[in-house]
């Protein structure tokens, strides 16, 4: 019987060790994330992607086993190797595992495997282990370099390794024609004007002090997909039907997006974002090019499931883009997301686009969105990602980092002449509030009704919030920070900003963006839109806008305290996976349930009226946004001196049967 070559035996044992190591990792990940897989029914093709990802991990460990075998073979060739082959095999494997775990903990502290080490092992000790194990591996590689056979092997594979580890080399940037009129939207998620300070966001703060700034802009539905649909259509959610994230796409009037009109005018239309999990804007809105992670339930599954020390180290590389596309440049995969990965990939893909056509570019950066964390965040800051408490430090860090990311992309576009002749729009899709006093404007000091008050009882019985505290976005109408947006307009000609700086305090909304863009291009909107053009006020500081009422509604499950377990139950009851495209969608027959438990409101002048659904009636709150005075008794003396009744009638007229409960 022919004996097996020792090198093959070394490889076999390394492979067995590594696959056992991977099996333990897989068991831990499945134990923590199996509920995600069982939450919704998955079509067969989804399992093929999961199986392919599993195979990719196994291939990585095959390659690792081969490298370990080469290192072992070369050390055994030395007369001074001292230890036996079996002992060196254990040493090399242990050093490799130590390097993987310590590197993962250093660069991805939010990884499941990093949390196993921290805080039991101090960060300084982990860094020391990383450098020591890295030094040991480097010494072993240097030893192998003196082996001629290994030199040939390394030289042969070097071009391949460079190709797969790095993104393809960029093409030389094509000159952008100075005569083209570009439309560029630079958006940031979960940002209200109060957060844009010189300390937190120095670049954006300085940029908003140029051009025309609309300081009182509202998002009619403060959730990303509905908000961006309003941006692109000029319509309220009531009319474009994207009334929540993950609404079935066949129900959304994406054909009314202005992007289709721009496409007919010859624009090259691009939408770029680093998170599409709850923002499924795609080609159905008229975009020729989407830059970002792929859509689908695998975005949810692999975004949290695909967390392994070896794969994490290559997720942000060129090979990571190819074999782990659902994690690469994906903000939803927050434990492995680095903002620079998305920025560089965006620039690379933009440079591949033709430069002979005018450009409509919309960029949406999502770092300040829940859970506010990314790869370098500390586990102590994140704690429980579902918690609404003690998140200020993490959120402020996200603001500072997204400001740098925004600056980097802005500088690139400016340097490469995209602003030469353009309309630049800077916006946020909605605001964000943290769970602190004053995040909801109601408090007992300004209460004009009879204590203890109907609204306070309602909050205590039906929500996870207090009278003067709210959190997040899209969950409350009496929390202006949730739906207040930043909005700045800049018109450039021949590379010069011609828009005078001025601040407009008259209330506007995201529905005004689409008609303004069309007006700028001298295109009449068809059909008519809910918003109006702001162009005259942008160009002329003295031009005043007329006062209008704005209708506001919440997203699903307003003011609820979510947990991982509750999220799983919601997934099972309310969501399906579309077998045609693999995307998660709300079950169509559940949309009416969401409509009935939403909050509805109207803002007109200095007043806001909000309706909170109780079992048999609405709890109605009228508040003056200037004085802060409010009441939950529309029959009381204070409410009688307000426009509450006429505002209620406008709500009933606008929403029709959705306002299905009476007032008390």
Secondary structure, DSSP 4 states (H G I P E B T S, - for coil): -PPPPHHHHHHHHHHHHHHHHHHHHHHHHHHHHHHHHHHS---HHHHHHHHHHHHHHHHHHHHHHHHHHHHHHHHHTSTT--S-HHHHHHHHHHHHHHHHHHHHHHH-TTSHHHHHHTTTS-HHHHHHHHHHHHHHHHHHHHHHHTSHHHHHHHHHHHHHHHHHHSPPPPPPPPPPPTT--EEEEEEESS--GGG--TTT-HHHHHHTTSSEEESSEE-SB-SHHHHHHHHHH---HHHH---STT--GGGS-GGG-HHHHHHHTT-EEEEEES--SS----GGGT-SEEESSPPSHHHHHHHHH---HHHHTTTTSHHHHHH-TTTTT-TTSGGG--HHHHHHHHHHHHHTS-SSS-EEEEEEE-TTSTT---TT--HHHHS-TT--SS-HHHHHHHHHHHHHHHHHHHHHHHHTTTTTTEEEEEEESS--B-SSTTSSS--GGGB-S-TT-HHHHHHHHH-S--TT---BSSS-SS-HHHHEE-EEEEEEETTEE-SPPEEE-S-EETTHHHHHHHHHTT---SS--SS---HHHHH-TTPPPPP--EEEE--SSTT----HHHHHHHHHHHEEE-TTT--EEE-GGGHHHHHHHS-EEEEETTEEEEEEE-SSEEEEEEEETTT--EES-TTSHHHHTTTHHHHHHHHHHHHGGGS-SEE-
